[in-house]
Every structure is written in structure tokens, then in C-alpha cells.
Amino acid sequence: MPIDQMTLLEKRVHQILELVKRLRQDNTFLEQKVRTISQQLAKRERDTLRWSHDRVRLRSRVKRILSEMETGAARREPAEATGSRKRGET
């Protein structure tokens, strides 16, 4: 093998080694980024689940309060109607 070809081959091997080194660094960076994003996603999934449970509890509480308000209003209406008749009759 002539010297020029050896020099060219050596240069190409160094280029490939540099490329491999850069790709490994990129891979390490991307693996870390994937871990970070996976952790963020897991947190958001937990938050979403918690918010969903909170929403169900709040909906239940609001329904209960509305029901109590309707029941209380229904109990007051007959009493108010009776009370106003008595006042008008007097």
C-alpha cells in the first residue's frame, strides 16, 4: 500500500473515530433528555389523575349542595305561602 493511501486511510479512520465520539455524546445527551421528559410526563399524568379525582369530588359536593338548596327552598315555599295568606287575612 503506498504511503498516500495509508495517510488517506489513517485520516478517514480518525474522522470515523471523531464521528463515533460525537454520536456517543449526542446519544448520552438524548438519553438524559428522554429521562427528563419521561419524568415530566409521569408527573403530569399523576397531576391529571389527581385533578380528575378532585373534579369528581367537587362535582359530587356541588350536586349535594344544590340538592340541599332545592330541598331547603321546597320546604320554605309552602311555609312562605301559608305565612303570606295569614298576613293577608289579618
LUMGU-657415 format. One record per residue (C-alpha): chain; residue in three letters; residue number from 0; x, y, z negated. Coordinates in steps of 0.05 Angstrom, whole numbers. Example, Ala and Ser with C-alpha at 12.3 -4.5 7.8 and 13.67 -1.06 7.14 Angstrom:
residues 2
  ch   aa    i      c1      c2      c3
   A  ALA    0     246     -90    -156
   A  SER    1     273     -21    -143
This chain:
residues 90
  ch   aa    i      c1      c2      c3
   A  MET    0       0       0       0
   A  PRO    1      30      67      19
   A  ILE    2      42     120     -33
   A  ASP    3     -11     166      -5
   A  GLN    4     -64     113     -12
   A  MET    5     -42      97     -83
   A  THR    6     -45     171    -101
   A  LEU    7    -114     177     -69
   A  LEU    8    -138     114    -106
   A  GLU    9    -110     140    -172
   A  LYS   10    -145     207    -162
   A  ARG   11    -210     171    -147
   A  VAL   12    -203     127    -209
   A  HIS   13    -193     190    -252
   A  GLN   14    -255     222    -221
   A  ILE   15    -295     160    -236
   A  LEU   16    -269     159    -308
   A  GLU   17    -289     232    -317
   A  LEU   18    -357     217    -288
   A  VAL   19    -367     158    -335
   A  LYS   20    -344     202    -394
   A  ARG   21    -394     257    -375
   A  LEU   22    -450     207    -365
   A  ARG   23    -437     176    -433
   A  GLN   24    -440     246    -465
   A  ASP   25    -504     261    -427
   A  ASN   26    -533     194    -449
   A  THR   27    -516     208    -522
   A  PHE   28    -548     277    -517
   A  LEU   29    -611     249    -484
   A  GLU   30    -617     193    -535
   A  GLN   31    -616     244    -591
   A  LYS   32    -667     286    -555
   A  VAL   33    -713     226    -546
   A  ARG   34    -706     210    -621
   A  THR   35    -723     282    -639
   A  ILE   36    -783     285    -593
   A  SER   37    -807     217    -618
   A  GLN   38    -804     242    -689
   A  GLN   39    -843     305    -669
   A  LEU   40    -895     263    -634
   A  ALA   41    -903     217    -694
   A  LYS   42    -914     278    -739
   A  ARG   43    -965     307    -691
   A  GLU   44   -1001     240    -688
   A  ARG   45   -1004     239    -764
   A  ASP   46   -1029     311    -765
   A  THR   47   -1082     295    -713
   A  LEU   48   -1106     235    -753
   A  ARG   49   -1108     276    -817
   A  TRP   50   -1146     332    -782
   A  SER   51   -1195     281    -754
   A  HIS   52   -1209     255    -824
   A  ASP   53   -1214     326    -850
   A  ARG   54   -1264     343    -795
   A  VAL   55   -1307     282    -812
   A  ARG   56   -1306     300    -887
   A  LEU   57   -1323     373    -871
   A  ARG   58   -1380     353    -824
   A  SER   59   -1408     308    -879
   A  ARG   60   -1403     364    -931
   A  VAL   61   -1436     415    -884
   A  LYS   62   -1493     366    -869
   A  ARG   63   -1503     353    -943
   A  ILE   64   -1503     428    -959
   A  LEU   65   -1552     442    -902
   A  SER   66   -1596     386    -926
   A  GLU   67   -1595     414    -997
   A  MET   68   -1612     483    -970
   A  GLU   69   -1670     456    -929
   A  THR   70   -1695     415    -988
   A  GLY   71   -1690     476   -1034
   A  ALA   72   -1725     520    -983
   A  ALA   73   -1780     469    -974
   A  ARG   74   -1791     467   -1050
   A  ARG   75   -1793     543   -1054
   A  GLU   76   -1842     554    -996
   A  PRO   77   -1903     522   -1030
   A  ALA   78   -1887     558   -1095
   A  GLU   79   -1879     625   -1059
   A  ALA   80   -1944     614   -1021
   A  THR   81   -1981     598   -1086
   A  GLY   82   -1948     656   -1122
   A  SER   83   -1968     706   -1068
   A  ARG   84   -2040     683   -1068
   A  LYS   85   -2044     692   -1143
   A  ARG   86   -2015     761   -1138
   A  GLY   87   -2063     780   -1082
   A  GLU   88   -2122     752   -1120
   A  THR   89   -2107     792   -1182
